[in-house]
Amino acid sequence: MKRIAAKRGLKLEQHGGLWVFINMLAKDRGDNDFVGFFGEANALHRNFYEDEMEKESVEILTGRIEQLITKLKEVC
């Protein structure tokens, strides 16, 4: 996401900036899946530190993150 933002002349320095940018992408593309997938990525990021999810949940969300990556590649 930071690379895509940089291509658009934006510099994302804080985590909140990622949310602003992903919302902008969702609006620009007319695709709210960007927000949903990023929310799931954020949950996995939090889980890295908190270790609160079951393995099965992590596996399911990992597949959803692959979908986010695919969508982000389409934007590039």
N, C-alpha and C positions, 0 to 999 in steps of 0.2 A: 504494500500500500504506500509506503514512503517513497518508493521509486516512482510510482504512478503520480503521486502528488508532486514530486520534484519535477517531473516532466511537464507539469502544469504550472510550474513556478512557485509551488507551495513548499514550505518547510515545516514538517510536523515534528515539534520538539517535545510535546507533552502527550500523555496518553489520551487526554480529552480531545486533542486535535484529531486523533484517529477516528473518533466517533463523529466529529463534525465532517470530516472528509468522507467517511463511509455513507453518511446521510446524504451528502452532496452527490456522490456517485449514484445512490439509489434514486434520487430525484432526476438526475440527468438521464439515467438509463430507463427510468420507469420500472424499476425492478427492486421491490422491497426485500427480496431474498438477500441482497447484500447486507442489510442491517441484521437480519436473522442469523445468517451465517457468521457474521462478525461477532454477534452476541455469544454464539456458541464457541467461537475461538477464544473469546474473552473468558468464558467459563473454564475452558481447558487451561488457559494461562493461570487463572486463579487457583485451579486445582493443582498445578505444579507446586505451588507453595503450601497449600492447605491439605492436600491429599485426602479429599473428602468423597471423591466419586468412586463408584465400583468400576472394576475393569471393563465390564460390559458397556457401561455408559461412556467411558473414554473411547472405546472402540467405535461406538455408534457416532459419536461426535467427530471423531477423526475422519470418518467418511464424509461428513458434512463439510469439514474444512477443505477436503479435496475439491468439493464443489465450489467453495469460495475461491480457491486458487484458480480453478478453471475460469470462473467469471472474471477474475482480475486479469487473467491473461488475455481475455477477449477485449478488455478495455485498453490494454497497452497498444 
